[in-house]
């Protein structure tokens, strides 16, 4: 495996992106599976340590999105999709009724409400604040969503 060079710079830029993220709700009236990838190239696939750092960034970004959505006056769903097999597929999602398709609210038929996130990530999720669901999407995938905000999947 090739050495990951520029790791400090990579994560500094990642956290800069997370901390400067602005969800401008005054410019939009709906979301059709809007999502934000932080690890598009799958850097987190290289090691658990790298995946954990990305996971922390996704949780921080999700909390920022939830804070902003508190002022949104329309029904919405928001969640983190965490793909057990490919870090490049992880994302934070926002979904609302939209003119593109009548697909709101999204329901995942085979969502196991008692999803057990893998051990290396358990300490990062506050079970009092978030629900975790598990489902099969090629590999074991997880949905992390707020217990108090938005419509459940």
DSSP file (Angstrom, degrees, kcal/mol; ACC not computed):
  #  RESIDUE AA STRUCTURE BP1 BP2  ACC     N-H-->O    O-->H-N    N-H-->O    O-->H-N    TCO  KAPPA ALPHA  PHI   PSI    X-CA   Y-CA   Z-CA
    1    1 A X              0   0    0      0, 0.0     2,-0.2     0, 0.0     3,-0.1   0.000 360.0 360.0 360.0 135.1    0.0    0.0    0.0
    2    2 A X        -     0   0    0      1,-0.1     2,-0.1     3,-0.0     0, 0.0  -0.475 360.0-104.2 -73.8 140.0    1.3    3.4   -1.0
    3    3 A X        -     0   0    0     -2,-0.2     2,-1.1     1,-0.1    -1,-0.1  -0.393  29.8-120.5 -66.2 137.5    2.0    5.9    1.9
    4    4 A X    >   -     0   0    0     -2,-0.1     3,-0.6    -3,-0.1     2,-0.3  -0.701  35.3-165.9 -81.9 102.0   -0.6    8.6    2.3
    5    5 A X  T 3   +     0   0    0     -2,-1.1     5,-0.0     1,-0.2    -3,-0.0  -0.675  65.8  25.9 -91.6 144.4    1.4   11.8    1.8
    6    6 A X  T 3> S+     0   0    0     -2,-0.3     4,-2.7     3,-0.1    -1,-0.2   0.766  70.8 148.9  79.4  26.1    0.0   15.2    2.8
    7    7 A X  H <>  +     0   0    0     -3,-0.6     4,-2.6     1,-0.2     5,-0.3   0.900  69.9  51.2 -60.7 -43.4   -2.3   13.7    5.5
    8    8 A X  H  > S+     0   0    0      1,-0.2     4,-2.3     2,-0.2    -1,-0.2   0.939 113.7  44.1 -60.0 -47.3   -2.2   16.8    7.7
    9    9 A X  H  > S+     0   0    0      2,-0.2     4,-2.5     1,-0.2     5,-0.2   0.902 111.9  54.0 -64.1 -41.7   -3.0   19.1    4.8
   10   10 A X  H  X S+     0   0    0     -4,-2.7     4,-2.2     1,-0.2    -2,-0.2   0.943 113.9  40.4 -58.1 -50.1   -5.8   16.8    3.6
   11   11 A X  H  X S+     0   0    0     -4,-2.6     4,-2.6     2,-0.2     5,-0.2   0.820 111.7  56.3 -73.8 -29.9   -7.5   16.7    7.0
   12   12 A X  H  X S+     0   0    0     -4,-2.3     4,-1.8    -5,-0.3    -1,-0.2   0.930 111.9  43.8 -62.5 -43.7   -6.9   20.4    7.6
   13   13 A X  H  X S+     0   0    0     -4,-2.5     4,-2.2     2,-0.2    -2,-0.2   0.866 111.7  54.0 -68.6 -37.1   -8.7   21.1    4.3
   14   14 A X  H  X S+     0   0    0     -4,-2.2     4,-2.1    -5,-0.2    -2,-0.2   0.948 111.7  43.8 -60.9 -48.9  -11.4   18.6    5.1
   15   15 A X  H  X S+     0   0    0     -4,-2.6     4,-2.9     1,-0.2    -1,-0.2   0.829 110.4  55.9 -68.5 -31.0  -12.2   20.3    8.5
   16   16 A X  H  X S+     0   0    0     -4,-1.8     4,-1.7    -5,-0.2    -1,-0.2   0.910 108.3  48.8 -63.8 -41.1  -12.0   23.7    6.8
   17   17 A X  H  X S+     0   0    0     -4,-2.2     4,-0.5     2,-0.2    -2,-0.2   0.913 114.1  45.5 -63.6 -43.4  -14.7   22.5    4.4
   18   18 A X  H >< S+     0   0    0     -4,-2.1     3,-0.9     1,-0.2    -2,-0.2   0.943 114.8  46.5 -65.4 -48.3  -16.9   21.2    7.3
   19   19 A X  H 3< S+     0   0    0     -4,-2.9    -1,-0.2     1,-0.2    -2,-0.2   0.754 115.9  44.9 -69.9 -24.6  -16.5   24.3    9.4
   20   20 A X  H 3< S+     0   0    0     -4,-1.7    -1,-0.2    -5,-0.2    -2,-0.2   0.435  82.2 127.4 -97.9   0.9  -17.2   26.7    6.6
   21   21 A X    <<  -     0   0    0     -3,-0.9     2,-0.5    -4,-0.5    -3,-0.0  -0.358  38.7-169.2 -62.4 130.7  -20.2   24.8    5.2
   22   22 A X        -     0   0    0     -2,-0.1     2,-0.8     2,-0.0    43,-0.1  -0.984  14.6-158.8-125.3 121.8  -23.2   27.0    4.8
   23   23 A X        -     0   0    0     -2,-0.5     2,-1.4    41,-0.1     3,-0.1  -0.880  14.0-157.5 -97.0 106.9  -26.7   25.7    4.1
   24   24 A X    >   +     0   0    0     -2,-0.8     3,-1.4     1,-0.2     4,-0.3  -0.662  18.9 172.7 -93.6  87.5  -28.5   28.7    2.6
   25   25 A X  G >  S+     0   0    0     -2,-1.4     3,-0.7     1,-0.3    -1,-0.2   0.712  71.4  67.9 -69.0 -22.1  -32.1   27.9    3.2
   26   26 A X  G 3  S+     0   0    0      1,-0.2    -1,-0.3    -3,-0.1    -2,-0.1   0.659 100.3  50.7 -72.6 -13.5  -33.3   31.3    2.1
   27   27 A X  G <  S+     0   0    0     -3,-1.4     2,-0.3     1,-0.0    -1,-0.2   0.523 109.9  51.7 -99.8  -7.9  -32.2   30.4   -1.5
   28   28 A X    <   -     0   0    0     -3,-0.7     3,-0.1    -4,-0.3    -1,-0.0  -0.932  48.4-172.5-129.6 152.8  -33.9   27.0   -1.8
   29   29 A X  S    S+     0   0    0     -2,-0.3     2,-0.3     1,-0.3    -1,-0.1   0.484  75.3  16.3-118.5  -8.5  -37.5   25.8   -1.2
   30   30 A X        -     0   0    0     66,-0.1     2,-0.4    68,-0.0    -1,-0.3  -0.987  57.8-144.5-157.5 162.6  -36.9   22.1   -1.6
   31   31 A X        -     0   0    0     -2,-0.3    65,-2.6    66,-0.3     2,-0.6  -1.000   2.6-161.1-132.2 133.3  -34.3   19.3   -1.7
   32   32 A X  S    S-     0   0    0     -2,-0.4    63,-0.2    63,-0.2     3,-0.1  -0.784  81.8 -46.2-114.2  84.5  -34.3   16.2   -3.8
   33   33 A X  S    S-     0   0    0     -2,-0.6    62,-0.2     1,-0.2     2,-0.1   0.871  81.5-174.4  54.7  40.8  -31.9   13.9   -2.1
   34   34 A X  E     +A   94   0A   0     60,-1.5    60,-2.5    59,-0.0     2,-0.3  -0.443   9.7 177.7 -61.2 134.4  -29.4   16.7   -1.8
   35   35 A X  E     -A   93   0A   0     58,-0.2     2,-0.5    -2,-0.1    58,-0.2  -0.987  27.8-145.6-147.0 156.2  -26.2   15.2   -0.3
   36   36 A X  E     -A   92   0A   0     56,-1.9    56,-1.6    -2,-0.3     2,-0.4  -0.981  11.5-161.3-124.5 120.1  -22.7   16.2    0.6
   37   37 A X        +     0   0    0     -2,-0.5     3,-0.2    54,-0.2    54,-0.2  -0.854  11.6 178.4 -97.7 134.6  -19.7   13.8    0.2
   38   38 A X  S    S+     0   0    0     -2,-0.4     3,-0.1    52,-0.3    -1,-0.1   0.645  83.2  39.4-102.7 -22.1  -16.6   14.6    2.2
   39   39 A X    >   +     0   0    0     51,-0.3     3,-1.9    48,-0.3    51,-0.2  -0.454  65.8 156.7-126.3  57.4  -14.5   11.6    1.1
   40   40 A X  T 3  S+     0   0    0      1,-0.3    -1,-0.1    -3,-0.2    48,-0.1   0.805  75.1  49.8 -56.1 -33.3  -15.4   11.3   -2.6
   41   41 A X  T 3  S-     0   0    0     -3,-0.1    -1,-0.3    46,-0.1    47,-0.1   0.442 112.2-115.2 -90.8   1.0  -12.2    9.4   -3.5
   42   42 A X    X   +     0   0    0     -3,-1.9     3,-1.8    45,-0.2     4,-0.3   0.824  57.8 154.9  74.2  32.3  -12.5    6.9   -0.7
   43   43 A X  G >   +     0   0    0      1,-0.3     3,-1.9     2,-0.2     4,-0.3   0.861  69.3  65.5 -57.9 -36.3   -9.5    7.9    1.3
   44   44 A X  G >  S+     0   0    0      1,-0.3     3,-0.5     6,-0.2     7,-0.4   0.628  84.6  73.6 -63.8 -13.8  -11.2    6.4    4.4
   45   45 A X  G <  S+     0   0    0     -3,-1.8    -1,-0.3     1,-0.2    -2,-0.2   0.679  82.4  72.5 -71.6 -16.0  -11.0    2.9    2.8
   46   46 A X  G <  S-     0   0    0     -3,-1.9     2,-0.3    -4,-0.3    -1,-0.2   0.834 112.4 -12.9 -71.9 -33.8   -7.2    2.9    3.5
   47   47 A X    <>  -     0   0    0     -3,-0.5     4,-2.2    -4,-0.3    -1,-0.2  -0.991  58.4-112.2-163.0 160.6   -7.5    2.4    7.3
   48   48 A X  H  > S+     0   0    0     -2,-0.3     4,-2.8     1,-0.2     5,-0.2   0.881 116.3  57.3 -62.7 -39.1   -9.8    2.5   10.3
   49   49 A X  H  > S+     0   0    0      1,-0.2     4,-1.7     2,-0.2    -1,-0.2   0.918 109.6  43.5 -60.6 -44.5   -8.0    5.6   11.6
   50   50 A X  H  > S+     0   0    0      2,-0.2     4,-1.9     1,-0.2    -1,-0.2   0.883 113.9  51.4 -68.0 -38.5   -8.7    7.5    8.4
   51   51 A X  H  X S+     0   0    0     -4,-2.2     4,-2.5    -7,-0.4    -2,-0.2   0.897 107.6  52.8 -65.9 -40.0  -12.3    6.3    8.3
   52   52 A X  H  X S+     0   0    0     -4,-2.8     4,-2.4     2,-0.2    -1,-0.2   0.908 107.5  51.3 -61.5 -42.3  -12.8    7.4   11.9
   53   53 A X  H  X S+     0   0    0     -4,-1.7     4,-1.7     1,-0.2    -1,-0.2   0.904 111.9  46.7 -64.4 -40.0  -11.6   10.9   11.2
   54   54 A X  H  X S+     0   0    0     -4,-1.9     4,-2.5     2,-0.2    -1,-0.2   0.900 109.8  54.5 -65.1 -40.1  -14.0   11.2    8.2
   55   55 A X  H  X S+     0   0    0     -4,-2.5     4,-2.3     1,-0.2    -2,-0.2   0.897 106.4  51.0 -61.3 -41.3  -16.8    9.8   10.4
   56   56 A X  H  X S+     0   0    0     -4,-2.4     4,-2.2     1,-0.2    -1,-0.2   0.903 109.8  50.8 -61.2 -41.0  -16.2   12.6   13.0
   57   57 A X  H  X S+     0   0    0     -4,-1.7     4,-2.6     2,-0.2    -2,-0.2   0.901 108.9  50.8 -64.8 -41.1  -16.3   15.1   10.2
   58   58 A X  H  X S+     0   0    0     -4,-2.5     4,-2.8     2,-0.2    -2,-0.2   0.912 110.0  50.0 -63.2 -41.8  -19.6   13.7    8.9
   59   59 A X  H  X S+     0   0    0     -4,-2.3     4,-2.1     2,-0.2    -2,-0.2   0.910 112.2  47.5 -63.4 -41.5  -21.1   13.9   12.4
   60   60 A X  H  X S+     0   0    0     -4,-2.2     4,-1.9     2,-0.2    -2,-0.2   0.925 113.4  47.7 -64.4 -45.0  -20.0   17.5   12.8
   61   61 A X  H  X S+     0   0    0     -4,-2.6     4,-2.4     1,-0.2    -2,-0.2   0.912 110.6  52.4 -61.9 -43.2  -21.4   18.4    9.4
   62   62 A X  H  X S+     0   0    0     -4,-2.8     4,-2.7     1,-0.2    -1,-0.2   0.900 107.8  51.0 -61.7 -41.7  -24.7   16.6   10.1
   63   63 A X  H  X S+     0   0    0     -4,-2.1     4,-2.3     2,-0.2    -1,-0.2   0.881 109.8  50.7 -63.9 -37.4  -25.0   18.6   13.4
   64   64 A X  H  X S+     0   0    0     -4,-1.9     4,-2.0     2,-0.2    -2,-0.2   0.913 110.8  48.9 -64.8 -42.0  -24.4   21.8   11.5
   65   65 A X  H  X S+     0   0    0     -4,-2.4     4,-2.5     1,-0.2    -2,-0.2   0.923 111.0  49.9 -62.9 -45.0  -27.1   20.8    8.9
   66   66 A X  H  X S+     0   0    0     -4,-2.7     4,-1.0     1,-0.2    -2,-0.2   0.900 108.1  53.3 -62.0 -41.1  -29.6   20.0   11.7
   67   67 A X  H >< S+     0   0    0     -4,-2.3     3,-0.6     1,-0.2     4,-0.3   0.921 112.5  44.5 -58.6 -43.8  -28.9   23.3   13.4
   68   68 A X  H >< S+     0   0    0     -4,-2.0     3,-1.4     1,-0.2    -2,-0.2   0.885 107.9  57.7 -69.2 -38.6  -29.7   25.1   10.2
   69   69 A X  H >< S+     0   0    0     -4,-2.5     3,-1.3     1,-0.3    -1,-0.2   0.644  84.9  81.5 -70.0 -13.8  -32.8   23.0    9.4
   70   70 A X  T << S+     0   0    0     -4,-1.0    -1,-0.3    -3,-0.6    -2,-0.2   0.810  96.0  45.4 -58.7 -28.1  -34.4   24.0   12.8
   71   71 A X  T <  S+     0   0    0     -3,-1.4     2,-0.4    -4,-0.3    -1,-0.3   0.461  86.4 110.7 -94.3  -2.2  -35.5   27.2   11.0
   72   72 A X    <   -     0   0    0     -3,-1.3     4,-0.1    -4,-0.2   -46,-0.0  -0.605  55.7-156.8 -76.6 127.6  -36.7   25.4    7.9
   73   73 A X        +     0   0    0     -2,-0.4     2,-0.3     2,-0.1    -1,-0.1   0.288  65.3  76.9 -93.8  11.5  -40.5   25.7    7.8
   74   74 A X  S    S-     0   0    0      1,-0.0     2,-0.1    23,-0.0    -2,-0.1  -0.822  91.3 -92.2-116.2 157.9  -41.2   22.6    5.5
   75   75 A X        +     0   0    0     -2,-0.3    22,-0.5    75,-0.1     2,-0.3  -0.406  55.1 169.6 -66.3 145.7  -41.2   18.9    6.4
   76   76 A X  E     -B   96   0A   0     20,-0.2    75,-2.8    -4,-0.1     2,-0.4  -0.972  31.4-142.7-151.5 163.4  -37.8   17.3    5.8
   77   77 A X  E     +B   95   0A   0     18,-2.6    18,-2.8    -2,-0.3     2,-0.3  -0.982  21.7 177.5-125.1 141.9  -35.7   14.2    6.3
   78   78 A X  E     +B   94   0A   0     -2,-0.4    68,-0.4    73,-0.3     2,-0.3  -0.993  10.2 147.4-146.0 140.6  -32.0   14.3    7.0
   79   79 A X  E     -B   93   0A   0     14,-1.4    14,-3.4    -2,-0.3     2,-0.5  -0.983  43.0-111.4-161.2 165.2  -29.5   11.5    7.7
   80   80 A X  E     -BC  92 144A   0     64,-2.6    64,-2.2    -2,-0.3     2,-0.6  -0.943  25.0-152.9-103.1 127.8  -26.0   10.3    7.3
   81   81 A X  E     -BC  91 143A   0     10,-3.0    10,-2.0    -2,-0.5     2,-0.6  -0.917  12.5-171.8 -98.1 119.6  -25.5    7.4    5.0
   82   82 A X  E     - C   0 142A   0     60,-3.0    60,-2.7    -2,-0.6     2,-0.6  -0.944  10.8-151.5-115.7 110.0  -22.5    5.4    6.1
   83   83 A X  E     - C   0 141A   0     -2,-0.6    58,-0.2     3,-0.3     7,-0.2  -0.712   3.9-153.9 -86.5 119.5  -21.5    2.7    3.6
   84   84 A X  S    S+     0   0    0     56,-1.5    57,-0.1    -2,-0.6    -1,-0.1   0.697  92.4  39.1 -65.3 -19.4  -19.8   -0.2    5.3
   85   85 A X  S    S+     0   0    0      1,-0.2     2,-0.4    55,-0.1    -1,-0.2   0.699 119.9  31.9-105.7 -22.3  -17.9   -1.1    2.1
   86   86 A X    >   -     0   0    0     -3,-0.1     3,-1.8     1,-0.1     4,-0.3  -0.895  51.3-163.3-146.0 110.3  -16.9    2.1    0.4
   87   87 A X  G >  S+     0   0    0     -2,-0.4     3,-1.1     1,-0.3   -48,-0.3   0.751  90.5  70.1 -62.0 -24.8  -16.0    5.4    2.2
   88   88 A X  G 3  S+     0   0    0      1,-0.2    -1,-0.3   -46,-0.1   -49,-0.1   0.666  94.8  55.1 -68.1 -15.7  -16.5    7.3   -1.0
   89   89 A X  G <  S+     0   0    0     -3,-1.8    -1,-0.2    -6,-0.1    -2,-0.2   0.537  79.9 113.1 -94.2  -8.4  -20.3    6.6   -0.8
   90   90 A X    <   +     0   0    0     -3,-1.1   -51,-0.3    -4,-0.3   -52,-0.3  -0.350  42.6 152.9 -63.1 143.7  -20.7    8.2    2.7
   91   91 A X  E     - B   0  81A   0    -10,-2.0   -10,-3.0   -54,-0.2     2,-0.5  -0.988  47.3-116.8-165.3 160.3  -22.8   11.3    2.7
   92   92 A X  E     -AB  36  80A   0    -56,-1.6   -56,-1.9    -2,-0.3     2,-0.3  -0.935  40.5-158.4-102.1 129.5  -25.1   13.7    4.6
   93   93 A X  E     -AB  35  79A   0    -14,-3.4   -14,-1.4    -2,-0.5     2,-0.4  -0.814  19.0-172.2-114.4 149.3  -28.5   13.8    3.0
   94   94 A X  E     +AB  34  78A   0    -60,-2.5   -60,-1.5    -2,-0.3     2,-0.4  -0.993  13.3 176.8-133.9 134.1  -31.4   16.3    3.0
   95   95 A X  E     + B   0  77A   0    -18,-2.8   -18,-2.6    -2,-0.4     2,-0.3  -1.000   5.2 161.2-141.4 136.7  -34.7   15.4    1.4
   96   96 A X  E     - B   0  76A   0    -65,-2.6     7,-0.2    -2,-0.4   -20,-0.2  -0.859  54.0 -66.2-138.5 171.9  -38.1   17.3    1.2
   97   97 A X        +     0   0    0    -22,-0.5     2,-0.3    -2,-0.3   -66,-0.3  -0.447  66.1 179.2 -57.2 140.5  -41.2   17.2   -0.9
   98   98 A X        -     0   0    0      3,-0.6     3,-0.4   -68,-0.1     5,-0.2  -0.969  42.8-120.0-148.1 159.2  -40.1   18.3   -4.3
   99   99 A X  S    S+     0   0    0     -2,-0.3     3,-0.1     1,-0.2    -2,-0.0   0.595 101.6  71.6 -77.6 -10.0  -41.4   19.0   -7.9
  100  100 A X  S    S-     0   0    0      1,-0.3     2,-0.3     3,-0.0    -1,-0.2   0.894 113.6 -11.8 -73.6 -39.7  -39.1   16.4   -9.5
  101  101 A X        -     0   0    0     -3,-0.4     2,-1.7     0, 0.0    -3,-0.6  -0.989  61.5-113.6-160.8 150.7  -40.8   13.3   -8.1
  102  102 A X  S    S+     0   0    0     -2,-0.3    -5,-0.1     1,-0.2    -3,-0.1  -0.573  71.6 123.3 -87.7  74.0  -43.4   12.2   -5.5
  103  103 A X        +     0   0    0     -2,-1.7     2,-0.4    -7,-0.2    -1,-0.2   0.002  35.5 145.2-126.5  27.4  -40.9   10.4   -3.4
  104  104 A X        +     0   0    0      1,-0.2     2,-0.1    -6,-0.1    -6,-0.0  -0.961  56.7  32.2-118.9 136.8  -41.3   12.1    0.0
  105  105 A X  S    S-     0   0    0     -2,-0.4     2,-0.3    47,-0.1    -1,-0.2   0.576  85.4-143.9 -80.2 149.3  -41.1   10.8    2.7
  106  106 A X        -     0   0    0     -2,-0.1     2,-0.4   -11,-0.1    -2,-0.1  -0.589  16.3-167.6 -74.2 134.1  -38.5    8.2    1.8
  107  107 A X        -     0   0    0     -2,-0.3     2,-0.8    -3,-0.0    46,-0.1  -0.995  14.3-147.7-125.5 132.7  -39.0    4.9    3.7
  108  108 A X    >   -     0   0    0     45,-2.3     3,-1.3    -2,-0.4    -2,-0.0  -0.873   9.3-161.5 -98.7 110.4  -36.4    2.2    3.8
  109  109 A X  T 3  S+     0   0    0     -2,-0.8    -1,-0.2     1,-0.3    26,-0.0   0.870  86.3  41.4 -60.4 -41.8  -38.3   -1.1    3.9
  110  110 A X  T 3  S+     0   0    0     26,-0.1     2,-0.7     2,-0.1    -1,-0.3  -0.086  78.3 139.3-103.7  34.9  -35.5   -3.2    5.2
  111  111 A X    <   -     0   0    0     -3,-1.3     2,-0.9    42,-0.1    24,-0.2  -0.707  46.1-145.5 -82.8 117.8  -34.1   -0.8    7.7
  112  112 A X  B >   -D  134   0A   0     22,-3.6    22,-2.1    -2,-0.7     3,-1.1  -0.747   6.6-156.3 -83.6 107.2  -33.1   -2.7   10.9
  113  113 A X  T 3  S+     0   0    0     -2,-0.9    19,-0.4     1,-0.3    -1,-0.2   0.755  88.4  57.7 -58.5 -26.7  -33.8   -0.1   13.6
  114  114 A X  T 3  S+     0   0    0     20,-0.1    -1,-0.3    17,-0.1    19,-0.2  -0.156  78.0 167.6 -98.7  40.0  -31.4   -1.7   16.0
  115  115 A X    <   -     0   0    0     -3,-1.1     2,-0.8    17,-1.1    17,-0.1  -0.258  28.1-144.1 -58.0 136.0  -28.4   -1.4   13.7
  116  116 A X        -     0   0    0     26,-0.0     3,-0.1     0, 0.0    -1,-0.1  -0.889  11.2-144.5-106.0 107.5  -25.1   -2.0   15.4
  117  117 A X        -     0   0    0     -2,-0.8     5,-0.1     1,-0.1    17,-0.0  -0.415  39.9 -84.7 -66.0 144.0  -22.4    0.3   14.0
  118  118 A X    >>  -     0   0    0      1,-0.1     3,-2.3     3,-0.1     4,-0.7  -0.152  42.8-108.4 -53.6 146.4  -19.0   -1.4   13.9
  119  119 A X  H >> S+     0   0    0      1,-0.3     3,-1.0     2,-0.2     4,-0.5   0.795 113.2  62.0 -48.8 -43.1  -17.0   -1.4   17.1
  120  120 A X  H 34 S+     0   0    0      1,-0.2    -1,-0.3     2,-0.1    -2,-0.1   0.674 113.2  38.1 -63.2 -11.9  -14.3    1.2   16.0
  121  121 A X  H X> S+     0   0    0     -3,-2.3     3,-1.6     2,-0.1     4,-0.6   0.490  88.0  93.4-114.5  -6.9  -17.1    3.8   15.5
  122  122 A X  H X< S+     0   0    0     -3,-1.0     3,-1.1    -4,-0.7    -2,-0.1   0.859  81.8  56.8 -58.4 -39.0  -19.4    3.1   18.5
  123  123 A X  T 3< S+     0   0    0     -4,-0.5    -1,-0.3     1,-0.2    -2,-0.1   0.635 100.3  60.9 -70.5 -11.5  -17.8    5.6   20.8
  124  124 A X  T <4 S+     0   0    0     -3,-1.6     2,-0.5     1,-0.0    -1,-0.2   0.668  92.0  74.9 -87.8 -17.8  -18.4    8.4   18.2
  125  125 A X    <<  -     0   0    0     -3,-1.1     2,-0.9    -4,-0.6    -1,-0.0  -0.856  70.0-146.0-105.7 125.0  -22.2    8.1   18.2
  126  126 A X    >>  -     0   0    0     -2,-0.5     4,-2.4     1,-0.2     3,-1.3  -0.784   8.0-161.0 -85.2 107.3  -24.3    9.4   21.1
  127  127 A X  T 34 S+     0   0    0     -2,-0.9    -1,-0.2     1,-0.3     5,-0.1   0.669  89.5  61.1 -66.7 -16.4  -27.2    6.9   21.2
  128  128 A X  T 34 S+     0   0    0      1,-0.1    -1,-0.3     3,-0.0     3,-0.1   0.775 114.9  33.1 -76.1 -26.9  -29.3    9.5   23.2
  129  129 A X  T <4 S+     0   0    0     -3,-1.3    18,-2.2     1,-0.1    19,-0.4   0.761 120.1  43.0 -98.8 -32.0  -29.0   11.9   20.3
  130  130 A X  E  <  - E   0 146A   0     -4,-2.4     2,-0.4    16,-0.2    16,-0.2  -0.903  61.3-142.7-126.3 147.2  -29.1    9.7   17.2
  131  131 A X  E     - E   0 145A   0     14,-3.2    14,-2.3    -2,-0.3     2,-0.5  -0.837  19.8-154.4 -97.0 143.5  -30.9    6.6   15.9
  132  132 A X  E     - E   0 144A   0    -19,-0.4   -17,-1.1    -2,-0.4     2,-0.4  -0.983  12.6-177.7-121.5 128.0  -28.8    4.1   14.0
  133  133 A X  E     - E   0 143A   0     10,-2.7    10,-2.8    -2,-0.5     2,-0.4  -0.934  11.6-149.6-123.1 149.3  -30.4    1.8   11.4
  134  134 A X  E     +DE 112 142A   0    -22,-2.1   -22,-3.6    -2,-0.4     2,-0.3  -0.933  22.0 159.7-120.2 140.9  -28.7   -0.9    9.3
  135  135 A X  E     - E   0 141A   0      6,-2.3     6,-3.0    -2,-0.4     2,-0.6  -0.965  41.5-100.2-151.8 167.5  -29.6   -2.1    5.9
  136  136 A X  E     + E   0 140A   0     -2,-0.3     4,-0.2   -26,-0.3     2,-0.1  -0.829  41.4 156.9 -97.5 118.8  -28.1   -4.0    2.9
  137  137 A X  S    S-     0   0    0      2,-2.6     2,-1.6    -2,-0.6    -1,-0.1  -0.606  88.4 -56.8-135.4  70.5  -26.9   -1.8    0.1
  138  138 A X  S    S+     0   0    0     -2,-0.1     2,-0.2     3,-0.0    -2,-0.1  -0.382 135.5  19.2  81.7 -57.8  -24.4   -4.0   -1.6
  139  139 A X  S    S-     0   0    0     -2,-1.6    -2,-2.6    -4,-0.1     2,-0.4  -0.732 115.8 -62.8-126.0 178.9  -22.6   -4.2    1.8
  140  140 A X  E     - E   0 136A   0     -2,-0.2   -56,-1.5    -4,-0.2     2,-0.3  -0.539  62.3-176.8 -67.1 122.5  -23.8   -3.4    5.3
  141  141 A X  E     -CE  83 135A   0     -6,-3.0    -6,-2.3    -2,-0.4     2,-0.4  -0.829  11.7-146.9-119.9 160.1  -24.7    0.2    5.3
  142  142 A X  E     -CE  82 134A   0    -60,-2.7   -60,-3.0    -2,-0.3     2,-0.5  -0.955   5.1-153.2-131.0 146.7  -26.0    2.4    8.1
  143  143 A X  E     -CE  81 133A   0    -10,-2.8   -10,-2.7    -2,-0.4     2,-0.5  -0.982  11.9-168.5-116.0 128.0  -28.3    5.3    8.5
  144  144 A X  E     +CE  80 132A   0    -64,-2.2   -64,-2.6    -2,-0.5     2,-0.3  -0.977  17.5 164.2-117.9 124.0  -27.7    7.7   11.3
  145  145 A X  E     - E   0 131A   0    -14,-2.3   -14,-3.2    -2,-0.5   -66,-0.1  -0.969  40.5 -91.6-142.2 157.2  -30.4   10.3   12.0
  146  146 A X  E     - E   0 130A   0    -68,-0.4   -16,-0.2    -2,-0.3   -68,-0.1  -0.341  21.7-146.1 -65.7 142.3  -31.5   12.6   14.7
  147  147 A X  S    S+     0   0    0    -18,-2.2    -1,-0.1     1,-0.1   -17,-0.1   0.733  97.9  34.1 -76.6 -23.2  -34.0   11.3   17.3
  148  148 A X  S    S+     0   0    0    -19,-0.4     2,-0.4     1,-0.1    -1,-0.1   0.618 108.1  63.9-112.1 -15.6  -35.7   14.7   17.6
  149  149 A X  S    S-     0   0    0    -71,-0.1   -71,-0.2     2,-0.0    -3,-0.2  -0.893  88.5  -1.4-120.3 144.0  -35.5   16.4   14.2
  150  150 A X  S    S-     0   0    0     -2,-0.4     2,-0.4   -73,-0.1   -73,-0.2   0.084  90.4 -55.3  77.3 172.4  -37.1   15.6   10.8
  151  151 A X        -     0   0    0    -75,-2.8   -73,-0.3     1,-0.1   -46,-0.1  -0.741  60.3-114.4 -89.7 134.7  -39.2   12.7    9.6
  152  152 A X              0   0    0     -2,-0.4   -47,-0.1     1,-0.1    -1,-0.1  -0.304 360.0 360.0 -69.9 150.0  -37.8    9.3   10.2
  153  153 A X              0   0    0    -75,-0.1   -45,-2.3   -46,-0.1    -1,-0.1   0.443 360.0 360.0 -74.1 360.0  -36.8    7.0    7.3
